[in-house]
């Protein structure tokens, strides 16, 4: 027989067949090849010590016995336990001299998890059988036996594989795996070890996020009344969940919704349990971990009133003369009640939370009375009456979800803001955070929102007393339309933040509409507050420990000279109008003119199809469109030379949320942007007669991608803003670095992109209800942000919902600015018709501009 030849299993198969007949168990025919099995012979006999020994021998033979045979032997051991009367634990118990048995079981478990496919019905049944055997062994074995096994790396590997299994298995296997994890963790606790929580959950990535949901499944399935034989698994699940919440790293794996469901289950079960049931003590111990968890504060102390009422009720029942509640449960209830009483006070002490302003946040707050104010103007169709009803509550919830929406700058502490405590419904009114105006169908003013948005953006935030967000809503109930205009201060917001906030508001409106009670009362539901994330400056530089101090040192020596060289060599291709002041310290707010337009759905569809066919992103094509528009606008200038390459300076905004070392799980609000220019357009320029539109788009896309890869370049821009352009900038800076009209480039392109969230929000929970009158639908979204100083000649915004939504803020003469905008929109709308060999000049000719 060769070394790699399979062992002859005939003796083992005959042994299994004999034991199956003895135990009256139907044989497993798929793997049995014994010829002389007489299924009619009645060899039944109760399981003996010899039978158990023979089966254990097969289970432990990890070298020669195939996995299926070990699993079958384990299944028959389970049968022996079921048939025994009082010695079932003895059959499964491993004593201190038999630790090799537990090591062999761990090895077989690893093999089963690697080789068996949990999505295959037959193999899933084998896994379930093995976990049933493992459960019995762990229940019967003393924790001291496990100490040596816990020190073995194979044990941690087994736990890792078990957690991964949770992501793709049947409900039976899901529950059986979780039960075994709870048993292992209980043994670890009794041995003073923490492998599952302290090591595996911290290091492993795949599958660990499913554990909280798996524990909830076990807790819910063991609900009152819990079968006696299942109580230990319930206790273990409660214990493991509590230890996860107590561990700072492991607790981050718990989904907020799972955390809320856990509280729901605790309230239900503690109310239903009999007074004398010791299980309540396990729930109370878990409740202490829940209350001490950061998640509880993030969920705004979810169901605090119900928890308070439950504890009061239980304490009252325990104080009765005929109470049978154990004293240790009464003591735990009392301590927990005191904890909840202090929770409000403790929570308020967490506010205000200090936030250090860094990078762009400092530049955006360079002077009091001047704001970089953004507006996101969204048109919504549908049930405007319902929207109006739920908006105040929805807005309050949204403010409480996103901490940076509640920031106030600190006047007595440089470069500092403070996050205020969660808002109440009254705060929405007193702080003027919701401004509503209603229109009739005969009024044209509802459509004239552009002038209002432009004028409002020129009114600065008072950052010391005014939160950086507020919502203006124009309602036309008769036309079933509403326009939501979200205004925000750029130091705590950006183009993407506004979409996050508007989506949050609409989601909360829909949630409130669905959850409204039959009597018309809104349910009091707490919302989850997202973590206060580090600024883009701190996040992006967190892994540049060597580069950061070197760059700061270089900039301290040469930064001003470098910046002076850049800005003093810049000459705008379109002259600024007369009301644009030079940059001084403190800066003066220069006015900006706005233009808005709405494209056609078919034009957007054709443009995106064309971009895909040409192998470019829309952002790359957008650069080509801006070049064409600027070239057309420049023709009227006296120094225009059509025979020279067209040069101008353009930079782009980049949403950096997914391009930093530490990416947040949630979509978070804040100024999370960076900037980079397309240097070659200023240095080389383009020949309009020979450069193809799509070649320019492809080159632009390539440079945009390269800019994103050059993290140190992005960091340099951020540090320059942090160190040189802030409220501490000295007046001598403007003497050394002169910036006429406070212009630093010709164009900035802010491609907000396609609206990334749901567009339709049903306002009823009835399944299959397609009534368009009972829903809200997002129709369009315009974004506009005038830059009062250190600005480009024109800043271009484009977003899309059903079609492209265009806007521009410019510093040119009004007629020049309007022509620039008109050309840009025309090129973008025509983009789907631009041929692969069309030059930039051809595009202008085809449009007859």
LINLINSUL-V267286 format. One record per helix or strand of 3 or more residues. SS is the DSSP state (~ for helix, > for strand). FROM is the first residue (numbers start at 1). LEN is the number of residues. If there is no record, write none. Layout:
BEGIN
ss/from/len
SS/FROM/LEN
SS/FROM/LEN
END
This chain:
BEGIN
ss/from/len
~/10/13
~/29/3
~/49/12
~/67/17
~/88/5
~/96/20
~/121/20
~/143/8
~/153/13
~/171/21
~/196/8
~/208/14
~/228/19
~/248/4
~/256/17
~/279/13
~/294/5
~/304/15
~/327/15
~/343/6
>/353/4
~/360/5
>/373/10
~/384/18
~/403/4
>/407/3
>/416/4
~/425/6
>/434/5
~/444/4
~/449/9
>/469/8
~/477/3
>/481/9
~/490/3
~/495/21
~/536/5
~/545/24
>/593/6
~/601/13
~/618/17
>/650/6
>/673/5
~/679/5
~/693/17
~/711/14
~/732/5
~/740/3
>/743/12
>/760/3
~/772/3
>/775/11
>/791/10
>/804/7
~/814/20
~/840/8
END
